[in-house]
């Protein structure tokens, strides 16, 4: 939905995102293993108002944060 600007489930173009909002709230982040905000991965959330499908992406600034990415790699399991 982020790139196509339409829902991949129902083709609706009624897509809204929190990408213009400041980082806040428990549904806009994934807490680190210890639950501290300092290790949270802030998310951009896209929701389809046609069917309710939700898609989430880690914010681009977080992807450039070497300490957060190193922590994620040390705690999470690679799928490849
Ligand atoms: Zn949809």
PDB file of the backbone (N, CA, C, O) and the ligand in Angstrom, with CONECT records:
HET     ZN  A 101       1
ATOM      1  N   UNK A   1       0.837  -1.208   0.000  1.00  0.00           N
ATOM      2  CA  UNK A   1       0.000   0.000   0.000  1.00  0.00           C
ATOM      3  C   UNK A   1       0.868   1.252   0.000  1.00  0.00           C
ATOM      4  O   UNK A   1       0.509   2.260  -0.609  1.00  0.00           O
ATOM      5  N   UNK A   2       2.022   1.188   0.690  1.00  0.00           N
ATOM      6  CA  UNK A   2       2.893   2.356   0.778  1.00  0.00           C
ATOM      7  C   UNK A   2       3.323   2.832  -0.611  1.00  0.00           C
ATOM      8  O   UNK A   2       3.253   4.026  -0.903  1.00  0.00           O
ATOM      9  N   UNK A   3       3.757   1.927  -1.454  1.00  0.00           N
ATOM     10  CA  UNK A   3       4.250   2.301  -2.776  1.00  0.00           C
ATOM     11  C   UNK A   3       3.131   2.388  -3.810  1.00  0.00           C
ATOM     12  O   UNK A   3       3.141   3.281  -4.658  1.00  0.00           O
ATOM     13  N   UNK A   4       2.176   1.480  -3.748  1.00  0.00           N
ATOM     14  CA  UNK A   4       1.138   1.415  -4.791  1.00  0.00           C
ATOM     15  C   UNK A   4       0.020   2.413  -4.566  1.00  0.00           C
ATOM     16  O   UNK A   4      -0.712   2.747  -5.497  1.00  0.00           O
ATOM     17  N   UNK A   5      -0.120   2.898  -3.328  1.00  0.00           N
ATOM     18  CA  UNK A   5      -1.197   3.826  -2.954  1.00  0.00           C
ATOM     19  C   UNK A   5      -2.582   3.218  -3.118  1.00  0.00           C
ATOM     20  O   UNK A   5      -3.574   3.941  -3.210  1.00  0.00           O
ATOM     21  N   UNK A   6      -2.652   1.875  -3.157  1.00  0.00           N
ATOM     22  CA  UNK A   6      -3.947   1.201  -3.129  1.00  0.00           C
ATOM     23  C   UNK A   6      -3.798  -0.086  -2.330  1.00  0.00           C
ATOM     24  O   UNK A   6      -2.694  -0.601  -2.149  1.00  0.00           O
ATOM     25  N   UNK A   7      -4.928  -0.592  -1.857  1.00  0.00           N
ATOM     26  CA  UNK A   7      -4.910  -1.772  -0.998  1.00  0.00           C
ATOM     27  C   UNK A   7      -4.605  -3.024  -1.817  1.00  0.00           C
ATOM     28  O   UNK A   7      -5.209  -3.248  -2.866  1.00  0.00           O
ATOM     29  N   UNK A   8      -3.666  -3.836  -1.333  1.00  0.00           N
ATOM     30  CA  UNK A   8      -3.300  -5.076  -2.032  1.00  0.00           C
ATOM     31  C   UNK A   8      -4.326  -6.176  -1.785  1.00  0.00           C
ATOM     32  O   UNK A   8      -4.260  -7.230  -2.417  1.00  0.00           O
ATOM     33  N   UNK A   9      -5.266  -5.949  -0.881  1.00  0.00           N
ATOM     34  CA  UNK A   9      -6.295  -6.955  -0.590  1.00  0.00           C
ATOM     35  C   UNK A   9      -7.606  -6.683  -1.331  1.00  0.00           C
ATOM     36  O   UNK A   9      -8.241  -7.615  -1.826  1.00  0.00           O
ATOM     37  N   UNK A  10      -8.023  -5.389  -1.410  1.00  0.00           N
ATOM     38  CA  UNK A  10      -9.343  -5.085  -1.991  1.00  0.00           C
ATOM     39  C   UNK A  10      -9.286  -4.025  -3.089  1.00  0.00           C
ATOM     40  O   UNK A  10     -10.325  -3.665  -3.642  1.00  0.00           O
ATOM     41  N   UNK A  11      -8.090  -3.516  -3.417  1.00  0.00           N
ATOM     42  CA  UNK A  11      -7.879  -2.504  -4.459  1.00  0.00           C
ATOM     43  C   UNK A  11      -8.443  -1.124  -4.126  1.00  0.00           C
ATOM     44  O   UNK A  11      -8.435  -0.244  -4.987  1.00  0.00           O
ATOM     45  N   UNK A  12      -8.930  -0.908  -2.913  1.00  0.00           N
ATOM     46  CA  UNK A  12      -9.423   0.404  -2.524  1.00  0.00           C
ATOM     47  C   UNK A  12      -8.281   1.421  -2.517  1.00  0.00           C
ATOM     48  O   UNK A  12      -7.138   1.066  -2.231  1.00  0.00           O
ATOM     49  N   UNK A  13      -8.583   2.674  -2.830  1.00  0.00           N
ATOM     50  CA  UNK A  13      -7.597   3.749  -2.737  1.00  0.00           C
ATOM     51  C   UNK A  13      -7.830   4.610  -1.499  1.00  0.00           C
ATOM     52  O   UNK A  13      -7.228   5.674  -1.360  1.00  0.00           O
ATOM     53  N   UNK A  14      -8.702   4.155  -0.600  1.00  0.00           N
ATOM     54  CA  UNK A  14      -8.950   4.855   0.665  1.00  0.00           C
ATOM     55  C   UNK A  14      -7.892   4.415   1.671  1.00  0.00           C
ATOM     56  O   UNK A  14      -8.186   3.671   2.607  1.00  0.00           O
ATOM     57  N   UNK A  15      -6.652   4.881   1.472  1.00  0.00           N
ATOM     58  CA  UNK A  15      -5.537   4.498   2.317  1.00  0.00           C
ATOM     59  C   UNK A  15      -5.110   5.699   3.154  1.00  0.00           C
ATOM     60  O   UNK A  15      -4.932   6.795   2.624  1.00  0.00           O
ATOM     61  N   UNK A  16      -4.949   5.498   4.443  1.00  0.00           N
ATOM     62  CA  UNK A  16      -4.482   6.565   5.328  1.00  0.00           C
ATOM     63  C   UNK A  16      -3.269   6.073   6.096  1.00  0.00           C
ATOM     64  O   UNK A  16      -3.120   4.879   6.358  1.00  0.00           O
ATOM     65  N   UNK A  17      -2.390   7.034   6.459  1.00  0.00           N
ATOM     66  CA  UNK A  17      -1.149   6.673   7.152  1.00  0.00           C
ATOM     67  C   UNK A  17      -0.860   7.667   8.266  1.00  0.00           C
ATOM     68  O   UNK A  17      -1.287   8.821   8.214  1.00  0.00           O
ATOM     69  N   UNK A  18      -0.136   7.208   9.266  1.00  0.00           N
ATOM     70  CA  UNK A  18       0.303   8.082  10.360  1.00  0.00           C
ATOM     71  C   UNK A  18       1.689   8.670  10.073  1.00  0.00           C
ATOM     72  O   UNK A  18       2.326   9.220  10.971  1.00  0.00           O
ATOM     73  N   UNK A  19       2.158   8.556   8.823  1.00  0.00           N
ATOM     74  CA  UNK A  19       3.530   8.980   8.520  1.00  0.00           C
ATOM     75  C   UNK A  19       3.746  10.480   8.692  1.00  0.00           C
ATOM     76  O   UNK A  19       4.892  10.930   8.729  1.00  0.00           O
ATOM     77  N   UNK A  20       2.681  11.261   8.798  1.00  0.00           N
ATOM     78  CA  UNK A  20       2.823  12.700   9.047  1.00  0.00           C
ATOM     79  C   UNK A  20       2.725  13.035  10.531  1.00  0.00           C
ATOM     80  O   UNK A  20       2.744  14.208  10.902  1.00  0.00           O
ATOM     81  N   UNK A  21       2.620  12.020  11.378  1.00  0.00           N
ATOM     82  CA  UNK A  21       2.450  12.236  12.813  1.00  0.00           C
ATOM     83  C   UNK A  21       3.766  12.000  13.556  1.00  0.00           C
ATOM     84  O   UNK A  21       4.600  11.218  13.098  1.00  0.00           O
ATOM     85  N   UNK A  22       3.963  12.673  14.707  1.00  0.00           N
ATOM     86  CA  UNK A  22       5.161  12.394  15.507  1.00  0.00           C
ATOM     87  C   UNK A  22       5.109  10.980  16.088  1.00  0.00           C
ATOM     88  O   UNK A  22       4.033  10.402  16.236  1.00  0.00           O
ATOM     89  N   UNK A  23       6.272  10.436  16.412  1.00  0.00           N
ATOM     90  CA  UNK A  23       6.354   9.099  16.997  1.00  0.00           C
ATOM     91  C   UNK A  23       5.724   9.096  18.379  1.00  0.00           C
ATOM     92  O   UNK A  23       6.146   9.856  19.252  1.00  0.00           O
ATOM     93  N   UNK A  24       4.731   8.261  18.589  1.00  0.00           N
ATOM     94  CA  UNK A  24       4.072   8.180  19.891  1.00  0.00           C
ATOM     95  C   UNK A  24       3.139   6.978  19.918  1.00  0.00           C
ATOM     96  O   UNK A  24       2.753   6.452  18.874  1.00  0.00           O
ATOM     97  N   UNK A  25       2.787   6.556  21.111  1.00  0.00           N
ATOM     98  CA  UNK A  25       1.758   5.546  21.296  1.00  0.00           C
ATOM     99  C   UNK A  25       2.251   4.132  21.120  1.00  0.00           C
ATOM    100  O   UNK A  25       3.236   3.883  20.426  1.00  0.00           O
ATOM    101  N   UNK A  26       1.557   3.207  21.756  1.00  0.00           N
ATOM    102  CA  UNK A  26       2.037   1.829  21.747  1.00  0.00           C
ATOM    103  C   UNK A  26       1.728   1.094  20.450  1.00  0.00           C
ATOM    104  O   UNK A  26       2.332   0.053  20.192  1.00  0.00           O
ATOM    105  N   UNK A  27       0.801   1.599  19.612  1.00  0.00           N
ATOM    106  CA  UNK A  27       0.521   0.907  18.364  1.00  0.00           C
ATOM    107  C   UNK A  27       1.384   1.430  17.221  1.00  0.00           C
ATOM    108  O   UNK A  27       1.352   0.892  16.115  1.00  0.00           O
ATOM    109  N   UNK A  28       2.157   2.483  17.494  1.00  0.00           N
ATOM    110  CA  UNK A  28       3.012   3.018  16.442  1.00  0.00           C
ATOM    111  C   UNK A  28       4.453   2.591  16.634  1.00  0.00           C
ATOM    112  O   UNK A  28       5.345   3.117  15.968  1.00  0.00           O
ATOM    113  N   UNK A  29       4.703   1.641  17.538  1.00  0.00           N
ATOM    114  CA  UNK A  29       6.067   1.177  17.749  1.00  0.00           C
ATOM    115  C   UNK A  29       6.079  -0.289  18.162  1.00  0.00           C
ATOM    116  O   UNK A  29       5.077  -0.829  18.631  1.00  0.00           O
ATOM    117  N   UNK A  30       7.227  -0.915  17.979  1.00  0.00           N
ATOM    118  CA  UNK A  30       7.470  -2.258  18.484  1.00  0.00           C
ATOM    119  C   UNK A  30       8.474  -2.098  19.611  1.00  0.00           C
ATOM    120  O   UNK A  30       9.594  -1.646  19.379  1.00  0.00           O
ATOM    121  N   UNK A  31       8.093  -2.461  20.821  1.00  0.00           N
ATOM    122  CA  UNK A  31       9.004  -2.326  21.957  1.00  0.00           C
ATOM    123  C   UNK A  31      10.139  -3.323  21.842  1.00  0.00           C
ATOM    124  O   UNK A  31       9.953  -4.432  21.341  1.00  0.00           O
ATOM    125  N   UNK A  32      11.304  -2.931  22.302  1.00  0.00           N
ATOM    126  CA  UNK A  32      12.427  -3.857  22.359  1.00  0.00           C
ATOM    127  C   UNK A  32      12.150  -4.951  23.365  1.00  0.00           C
ATOM    128  O   UNK A  32      11.141  -4.922  24.070  1.00  0.00           O
ATOM    129  N   UNK A  33      13.048  -5.914  23.430  1.00  0.00           N
ATOM    130  CA  UNK A  33      12.837  -7.071  24.299  1.00  0.00           C
ATOM    131  C   UNK A  33      12.652  -6.670  25.756  1.00  0.00           C
ATOM    132  O   UNK A  33      11.926  -7.331  26.497  1.00  0.00           O
ATOM    133  N   UNK A  34      13.316  -5.576  26.171  1.00  0.00           N
ATOM    134  CA  UNK A  34      13.201  -5.152  27.555  1.00  0.00           C
ATOM    135  C   UNK A  34      12.048  -4.159  27.750  1.00  0.00           C
ATOM    136  O   UNK A  34      11.803  -3.706  28.869  1.00  0.00           O
ATOM    137  N   UNK A  35      11.343  -3.820  26.667  1.00  0.00           N
ATOM    138  CA  UNK A  35      10.178  -2.957  26.771  1.00  0.00           C
ATOM    139  C   UNK A  35      10.483  -1.475  26.889  1.00  0.00           C
ATOM    140  O   UNK A  35       9.558  -0.670  27.001  1.00  0.00           O
ATOM    141  N   UNK A  36      11.775  -1.085  26.868  1.00  0.00           N
ATOM    142  CA  UNK A  36      12.122   0.323  27.011  1.00  0.00           C
ATOM    143  C   UNK A  36      11.831   1.079  25.720  1.00  0.00           C
ATOM    144  O   UNK A  36      12.026   0.555  24.623  1.00  0.00           O
ATOM    145  N   UNK A  37      11.357   2.328  25.866  1.00  0.00           N
ATOM    146  CA  UNK A  37      11.074   3.160  24.695  1.00  0.00           C
ATOM    147  C   UNK A  37      12.346   3.422  23.903  1.00  0.00           C
ATOM    148  O   UNK A  37      12.308   3.535  22.678  1.00  0.00           O
ATOM    149  N   UNK A  38      13.490   3.521  24.612  1.00  0.00           N
ATOM    150  CA  UNK A  38      14.737   3.845  23.926  1.00  0.00           C
ATOM    151  C   UNK A  38      15.111   2.800  22.890  1.00  0.00           C
ATOM    152  O   UNK A  38      15.888   3.080  21.977  1.00  0.00           O
ATOM    153  N   UNK A  39      14.568   1.601  23.023  1.00  0.00           N
ATOM    154  CA  UNK A  39      14.881   0.564  22.046  1.00  0.00           C
ATOM    155  C   UNK A  39      13.698   0.273  21.124  1.00  0.00           C
ATOM    156  O   UNK A  39      13.726  -0.695  20.363  1.00  0.00           O
ATOM    157  N   UNK A  40      12.643   1.121  21.192  1.00  0.00           N
ATOM    158  CA  UNK A  40      11.474   0.897  20.355  1.00  0.00           C
ATOM    159  C   UNK A  40      11.789   1.169  18.893  1.00  0.00           C
ATOM    160  O   UNK A  40      12.616   2.020  18.568  1.00  0.00           O
ATOM    161  N   UNK A  41      11.116   0.431  18.019  1.00  0.00           N
ATOM    162  CA  UNK A  41      11.206   0.645  16.585  1.00  0.00           C
ATOM    163  C   UNK A  41       9.934   1.372  16.170  1.00  0.00           C
ATOM    164  O   UNK A  41       8.856   0.779  16.144  1.00  0.00           O
ATOM    165  N   UNK A  42      10.060   2.665  15.843  1.00  0.00           N
ATOM    166  CA  UNK A  42       8.882   3.455  15.490  1.00  0.00           C
ATOM    167  C   UNK A  42       8.394   3.077  14.105  1.00  0.00           C
ATOM    168  O   UNK A  42       9.190   2.809  13.205  1.00  0.00           O
ATOM    169  N   UNK A  43       7.073   3.057  13.940  1.00  0.00           N
ATOM    170  CA  UNK A  43       6.462   2.548  12.711  1.00  0.00           C
ATOM    171  C   UNK A  43       5.648   3.596  11.976  1.00  0.00           C
ATOM    172  O   UNK A  43       5.059   4.491  12.581  1.00  0.00           O
ATOM    173  N   UNK A  44       5.630   3.464  10.654  1.00  0.00           N
ATOM    174  CA  UNK A  44       4.632   4.120   9.822  1.00  0.00           C
ATOM    175  C   UNK A  44       3.558   3.070   9.544  1.00  0.00           C
ATOM    176  O   UNK A  44       3.861   1.970   9.082  1.00  0.00           O
ATOM    177  N   UNK A  45       2.314   3.411   9.825  1.00  0.00           N
ATOM    178  CA  UNK A  45       1.200   2.483   9.666  1.00  0.00           C
ATOM    179  C   UNK A  45       0.308   2.965   8.530  1.00  0.00           C
ATOM    180  O   UNK A  45      -0.033   4.146   8.454  1.00  0.00           O
ATOM    181  N   UNK A  46      -0.063   2.051   7.657  1.00  0.00           N
ATOM    182  CA  UNK A  46      -0.986   2.338   6.557  1.00  0.00           C
ATOM    183  C   UNK A  46      -2.229   1.487   6.773  1.00  0.00           C
ATOM    184  O   UNK A  46      -2.125   0.276   6.970  1.00  0.00           O
ATOM    185  N   UNK A  47      -3.421   2.118   6.737  1.00  0.00           N
ATOM    186  CA  UNK A  47      -4.661   1.373   6.939  1.00  0.00           C
ATOM    187  C   UNK A  47      -5.588   1.611   5.756  1.00  0.00           C
ATOM    188  O   UNK A  47      -5.727   2.737   5.279  1.00  0.00           O
ATOM    189  N   UNK A  48      -6.224   0.532   5.286  1.00  0.00           N
ATOM    190  CA  UNK A  48      -7.212   0.597   4.212  1.00  0.00           C
ATOM    191  C   UNK A  48      -8.585   0.770   4.843  1.00  0.00           C
ATOM    192  O   UNK A  48      -8.999  -0.040   5.673  1.00  0.00           O
ATOM    193  N   UNK A  49      -9.291   1.826   4.450  1.00  0.00           N
ATOM    194  CA  UNK A  49     -10.634   2.040   4.989  1.00  0.00           C
ATOM    195  C   UNK A  49     -11.673   1.234   4.228  1.00  0.00           C
ATOM    196  O   UNK A  49     -12.842   1.210   4.614  1.00  0.00           O
ATOM    197  N   UNK A  50     -11.263   0.575   3.156  1.00  0.00           N
ATOM    198  CA  UNK A  50     -12.175  -0.292   2.414  1.00  0.00           C
ATOM    199  C   UNK A  50     -12.393  -1.628   3.112  1.00  0.00           C
ATOM    200  O   UNK A  50     -13.522  -2.104   3.224  1.00  0.00           O
ATOM    201  N   UNK A  51     -11.291  -2.232   3.584  1.00  0.00           N
ATOM    202  CA  UNK A  51     -11.417  -3.569   4.185  1.00  0.00           C
ATOM    203  C   UNK A  51     -10.774  -3.674   5.563  1.00  0.00           C
ATOM    204  O   UNK A  51     -10.956  -4.681   6.246  1.00  0.00           O
ATOM    205  N   UNK A  52     -10.024  -2.655   5.986  1.00  0.00           N
ATOM    206  CA  UNK A  52      -9.409  -2.694   7.308  1.00  0.00           C
ATOM    207  C   UNK A  52      -8.012  -3.273   7.337  1.00  0.00           C
ATOM    208  O   UNK A  52      -7.409  -3.368   8.406  1.00  0.00           O
ATOM    209  N   UNK A  53      -7.487  -3.659   6.195  1.00  0.00           N
ATOM    210  CA  UNK A  53      -6.137  -4.207   6.167  1.00  0.00           C
ATOM    211  C   UNK A  53      -5.138  -3.167   6.650  1.00  0.00           C
ATOM    212  O   UNK A  53      -5.263  -1.986   6.326  1.00  0.00           O
ATOM    213  N   UNK A  54      -4.137  -3.602   7.432  1.00  0.00           N
ATOM    214  CA  UNK A  54      -3.120  -2.713   7.978  1.00  0.00           C
ATOM    215  C   UNK A  54      -1.749  -3.209   7.552  1.00  0.00           C
ATOM    216  O   UNK A  54      -1.465  -4.407   7.575  1.00  0.00           O
ATOM    217  N   UNK A  55      -0.891  -2.247   7.157  1.00  0.00           N
ATOM    218  CA  UNK A  55       0.476  -2.557   6.771  1.00  0.00           C
ATOM    219  C   UNK A  55       1.386  -1.640   7.576  1.00  0.00           C
ATOM    220  O   UNK A  55       1.071  -0.464   7.759  1.00  0.00           O
ATOM    221  N   UNK A  56       2.513  -2.164   8.061  1.00  0.00           N
ATOM    222  CA  UNK A  56       3.398  -1.373   8.909  1.00  0.00           C
ATOM    223  C   UNK A  56       4.832  -1.416   8.392  1.00  0.00           C
ATOM    224  O   UNK A  56       5.300  -2.443   7.901  1.00  0.00           O
ATOM    225  N   UNK A  57       5.522  -0.278   8.511  1.00  0.00           N
ATOM    226  CA  UNK A  57       6.932  -0.181   8.127  1.00  0.00           C
ATOM    227  C   UNK A  57       7.694   0.528   9.232  1.00  0.00           C
ATOM    228  O   UNK A  57       7.192   1.486   9.821  1.00  0.00           O
ATOM    229  N   UNK A  58       8.894   0.066   9.514  1.00  0.00           N
ATOM    230  CA  UNK A  58       9.762   0.804  10.434  1.00  0.00           C
ATOM    231  C   UNK A  58      10.121   2.133   9.775  1.00  0.00           C
ATOM    232  O   UNK A  58      10.444   2.183   8.588  1.00  0.00           O
ATOM    233  N   UNK A  59      10.061   3.207  10.561  1.00  0.00           N
ATOM    234  CA  UNK A  59      10.341   4.538  10.020  1.00  0.00           C
ATOM    235  C   UNK A  59      11.748   4.612   9.453  1.00  0.00           C
ATOM    236  O   UNK A  59      12.670   4.015  10.009  1.00  0.00           O
ATOM    237  N   UNK A  60      11.930   5.343   8.345  1.00  0.00           N
ATOM    238  CA  UNK A  60      13.240   5.431   7.688  1.00  0.00           C
ATOM    239  C   UNK A  60      14.358   5.902   8.616  1.00  0.00           C
ATOM    240  O   UNK A  60      15.484   5.418   8.502  1.00  0.00           O
ATOM    241  N   UNK A  61      14.078   6.838   9.536  1.00  0.00           N
ATOM    242  CA  UNK A  61      15.128   7.324  10.436  1.00  0.00           C
ATOM    243  C   UNK A  61      15.586   6.231  11.391  1.00  0.00           C
ATOM    244  O   UNK A  61      16.744   6.220  11.809  1.00  0.00           O
ATOM    245  N   UNK A  62      14.689   5.309  11.741  1.00  0.00           N
ATOM    246  CA  UNK A  62      15.071   4.200  12.616  1.00  0.00           C
ATOM    247  C   UNK A  62      15.983   3.228  11.872  1.00  0.00           C
ATOM    248  O   UNK A  62      16.914   2.671  12.454  1.00  0.00           O
ATOM    249  N   UNK A  63      15.708   3.026  10.569  1.00  0.00           N
ATOM    250  CA  UNK A  63      16.546   2.123   9.779  1.00  0.00           C
ATOM    251  C   UNK A  63      17.985   2.623   9.681  1.00  0.00           C
ATOM    252  O   UNK A  63      18.903   1.842   9.433  1.00  0.00           O
ATOM    253  N   UNK A  64      18.179   3.940   9.879  1.00  0.00           N
ATOM    254  CA  UNK A  64      19.527   4.522   9.819  1.00  0.00           C
ATOM    255  C   UNK A  64      20.193   4.601  11.193  1.00  0.00           C
ATOM    256  O   UNK A  64      21.335   5.047  11.307  1.00  0.00           O
ATOM    257  N   UNK A  65      19.474   4.165  12.243  1.00  0.00           N
ATOM    258  CA  UNK A  65      20.000   4.223  13.604  1.00  0.00           C
ATOM    259  C   UNK A  65      20.783   2.931  13.886  1.00  0.00           C
ATOM    260  O   UNK A  65      20.192   1.902  14.210  1.00  0.00           O
ATOM    261  N   UNK A  66      22.100   2.992  13.763  1.00  0.00           N
ATOM    262  CA  UNK A  66      22.931   1.790  13.881  1.00  0.00           C
ATOM    263  C   UNK A  66      22.741   1.056  15.210  1.00  0.00           C
ATOM    264  O   UNK A  66      22.747  -0.174  15.242  1.00  0.00           O
ATOM    265  N   UNK A  67      22.572   1.806  16.311  1.00  0.00           N
ATOM    266  CA  UNK A  67      22.449   1.134  17.604  1.00  0.00           C
ATOM    267  C   UNK A  67      21.138   0.350  17.698  1.00  0.00           C
ATOM    268  O   UNK A  67      21.117  -0.757  18.235  1.00  0.00           O
ATOM    269  N   UNK A  68      20.047   0.919  17.178  1.00  0.00           N
ATOM    270  CA  UNK A  68      18.764   0.202  17.219  1.00  0.00           C
ATOM    271  C   UNK A  68      18.789  -1.028  16.311  1.00  0.00           C
ATOM    272  O   UNK A  68      18.259  -2.080  16.665  1.00  0.00           O
ATOM    273  N   UNK A  69      19.404  -0.887  15.145  1.00  0.00           N
ATOM    274  CA  UNK A  69      19.464  -2.019  14.222  1.00  0.00           C
ATOM    275  C   UNK A  69      20.367  -3.123  14.793  1.00  0.00           C
ATOM    276  O   UNK A  69      20.056  -4.308  14.672  1.00  0.00           O
ATOM    277  N   UNK A  70      21.479  -2.727  15.413  1.00  0.00           N
ATOM    278  CA  UNK A  70      22.361  -3.729  16.020  1.00  0.00           C
ATOM    279  C   UNK A  70      21.623  -4.480  17.134  1.00  0.00           C
ATOM    280  O   UNK A  70      21.768  -5.694  17.276  1.00  0.00           O
ATOM    281  N   UNK A  71      20.826  -3.739  17.928  1.00  0.00           N
ATOM    282  CA  UNK A  71      20.071  -4.366  19.016  1.00  0.00           C
ATOM    283  C   UNK A  71      19.039  -5.338  18.453  1.00  0.00           C
ATOM    284  O   UNK A  71      18.864  -6.441  18.971  1.00  0.00           O
ATOM    285  N   UNK A  72      18.356  -4.915  17.382  1.00  0.00           N
ATOM    286  CA  UNK A  72      17.366  -5.797  16.757  1.00  0.00           C
ATOM    287  C   UNK A  72      18.031  -7.083  16.266  1.00  0.00           C
ATOM    288  O   UNK A  72      17.520  -8.181  16.486  1.00  0.00           O
ATOM    289  N   UNK A  73      19.181  -6.932  15.597  1.00  0.00           N
ATOM    290  CA  UNK A  73      19.862  -8.105  15.049  1.00  0.00           C
ATOM    291  C   UNK A  73      20.346  -9.042  16.150  1.00  0.00           C
ATOM    292  O   UNK A  73      20.429 -10.254  15.950  1.00  0.00           O
ATOM    293  N   UNK A  74      20.669  -8.466  17.330  1.00  0.00           N
ATOM    294  CA  UNK A  74      21.162  -9.305  18.415  1.00  0.00           C
ATOM    295  C   UNK A  74      20.026 -10.026  19.139  1.00  0.00           C
ATOM    296  O   UNK A  74      20.251 -11.058  19.771  1.00  0.00           O
ATOM    297  N   UNK A  75      18.790  -9.481  19.048  1.00  0.00           N
ATOM    298  CA  UNK A  75      17.685 -10.056  19.808  1.00  0.00           C
ATOM    299  C   UNK A  75      16.696 -10.851  18.958  1.00  0.00           C
ATOM    300  O   UNK A  75      16.071 -11.790  19.448  1.00  0.00           O
ATOM    301  N   UNK A  76      16.551 -10.472  17.669  1.00  0.00           N
ATOM    302  CA  UNK A  76      15.541 -11.121  16.828  1.00  0.00           C
ATOM    303  C   UNK A  76      16.192 -12.194  15.976  1.00  0.00           C
ATOM    304  O   UNK A  76      17.411 -12.219  15.808  1.00  0.00           O
ATOM    305  N   UNK A  77      15.371 -13.069  15.445  1.00  0.00           N
ATOM    306  CA  UNK A  77      15.837 -14.163  14.616  1.00  0.00           C
ATOM    307  C   UNK A  77      15.747 -13.780  13.141  1.00  0.00           C
ATOM    308  O   UNK A  77      14.706 -13.313  12.679  1.00  0.00           O
ATOM    309  N   UNK A  78      16.840 -13.980  12.404  1.00  0.00           N
ATOM    310  CA  UNK A  78      16.821 -13.756  10.959  1.00  0.00           C
ATOM    311  C   UNK A  78      15.972 -14.838  10.300  1.00  0.00           C
ATOM    312  O   UNK A  78      16.011 -15.993  10.724  1.00  0.00           O
ATOM    313  N   UNK A  79      15.214 -14.485   9.281  1.00  0.00           N
ATOM    314  CA  UNK A  79      14.368 -15.473   8.599  1.00  0.00           C
ATOM    315  C   UNK A  79      15.067 -16.038   7.363  1.00  0.00           C
ATOM    316  O   UNK A  79      14.505 -16.890   6.674  1.00  0.00           O
ATOM    317  N   UNK A  80      16.276 -15.578   7.078  1.00  0.00           N
ATOM    318  CA  UNK A  80      17.031 -16.108   5.940  1.00  0.00           C
ATOM    319  C   UNK A  80      18.335 -16.745   6.397  1.00  0.00           C
ATOM    320  O   UNK A  80      19.101 -17.245   5.572  1.00  0.00           O
TER     321      UNK A  80
HETATM  322 ZN    ZN A 101      -8.512  -2.994   1.501  1.00  0.00          ZN
END
